[in-house]
Amino acid sequence: MKFHVKLDKDGGFTLPPEVATMLSLHEGDTFLLTLEENQLVLQTQRQITRAIQAKYARPEFAGMVEELIAERRAEAERE
């Protein structure tokens, strides 16, 4: 899908309402704008959080949180 947007004099633009609806965007949502290979990439904080969660949900990370907690408790007991 393609949408035309126009840059205003202050460097801003408005997302078309249908895009906001399709992506479940709401007033006040926070975004991260990155430039990748001369293309703009706009991600919501929600998308970034989900990507990080998915990355660390892989099997090789299983048990790491519990291990870290156990290490911290052991350190606290030694102090």
Sequence and secondary structure as in RCSB ss.txt:
>XXXX:A:sequence
MKFHVKLDKDGGFTLPPEVATMLSLHEGDTFLLTLEENQLVLQTQRQITRAIQAKYARPEFAGMVEELIAERRAE
AERE
>XXXX:A:secstr
        TTS     HHHHHHTT  TT  EEEEEETTEEEEEEHHHHHHHHHHHTTSGGGTTHHHHHHHHHHHH
HHH 
